[in-house]
């Protein structure tokens, strides 16, 4: 399958979203490693967000979020 965007929750069972993001970014296929990744988290402290972005996420939004903000962020990443 081919995907345009990944919505990545940070707090997943047995692994974190930033760990999975690093795996995706290290993947050898160009079309996979460059997929935009949008992190979604309740852990939205400034240092956390910097870490998520440094892991390779393109953007991070915090929970709870407005639907319009989520859609706006998705549209920006898909341009």
C-alpha positions as CSV (number, residue, x, y, z in Angstrom):
1,X,0.0,0.0,0.0
2,X,1.0,3.6,-0.6
3,X,0.2,6.2,2.1
4,X,0.1,10.0,2.0
5,X,0.3,10.7,5.7
6,X,0.9,8.9,9.1
7,X,-1.1,10.0,12.1
8,X,1.1,8.8,15.0
9,X,0.0,8.6,18.6
10,X,2.9,9.1,20.9
11,X,1.8,6.8,23.7
12,X,1.4,3.3,22.2
13,X,1.5,-0.1,23.9
14,X,5.1,-1.5,24.1
15,X,6.6,1.2,22.0
16,X,6.4,5.0,21.6
17,X,5.4,6.9,18.5
18,X,8.8,8.7,18.4
19,X,10.5,5.2,18.3
20,X,8.4,4.1,15.4
21,X,9.0,7.5,13.6
22,X,12.8,6.9,13.9
23,X,12.3,3.4,12.3
24,X,10.3,5.0,9.4
25,X,12.9,7.7,8.9
26,X,15.7,5.1,8.7
27,X,13.8,3.0,6.2
28,X,15.8,2.5,3.0
29,X,13.0,3.3,0.5
30,X,12.7,7.0,-0.3
31,X,8.9,7.0,-0.7
32,X,8.4,5.5,2.7
33,X,11.0,7.5,4.7
34,X,9.6,10.8,3.4
35,X,5.9,10.3,4.3
36,X,4.7,13.2,6.5
37,X,4.2,12.1,10.1
38,X,1.8,14.0,12.3
39,X,2.3,13.2,16.0
40,X,-0.7,13.4,18.3
41,X,-0.1,13.5,22.1
42,X,-1.3,14.6,25.5
43,X,2.3,15.1,26.5
44,X,2.6,18.6,25.0
45,X,5.3,20.2,27.0
46,X,7.8,22.2,25.0
47,X,10.7,19.8,25.6
48,X,8.5,16.8,24.6
49,X,7.4,18.4,21.3
50,X,11.1,19.3,20.5
51,X,12.0,15.6,21.0
52,X,9.1,14.4,18.8
53,X,10.1,16.8,16.0
54,X,13.8,15.7,16.4
55,X,12.7,12.1,16.0
56,X,11.5,12.9,12.5
57,X,7.9,14.0,12.9
58,X,6.8,16.8,10.7
59,X,4.3,18.3,13.1
60,X,2.8,17.6,16.5
61,X,-0.6,18.5,17.9
62,X,-1.7,18.1,21.4
63,X,-4.9,16.4,22.7
64,X,-7.5,17.6,23.0
65,X,-7.6,19.3,19.7
66,X,-10.2,21.0,17.5
67,X,-11.2,19.1,14.4
68,X,-10.5,22.2,12.3
69,X,-6.9,22.5,13.7
70,X,-6.3,18.8,12.9
71,X,-7.6,19.2,9.3
72,X,-5.6,22.4,8.8
73,X,-2.4,20.7,9.9
74,X,-3.1,17.7,7.7
75,X,-3.7,19.9,4.7
76,X,-0.4,21.8,5.3
77,X,1.5,18.6,5.5
78,X,0.0,17.3,2.3
79,X,0.9,20.4,0.2
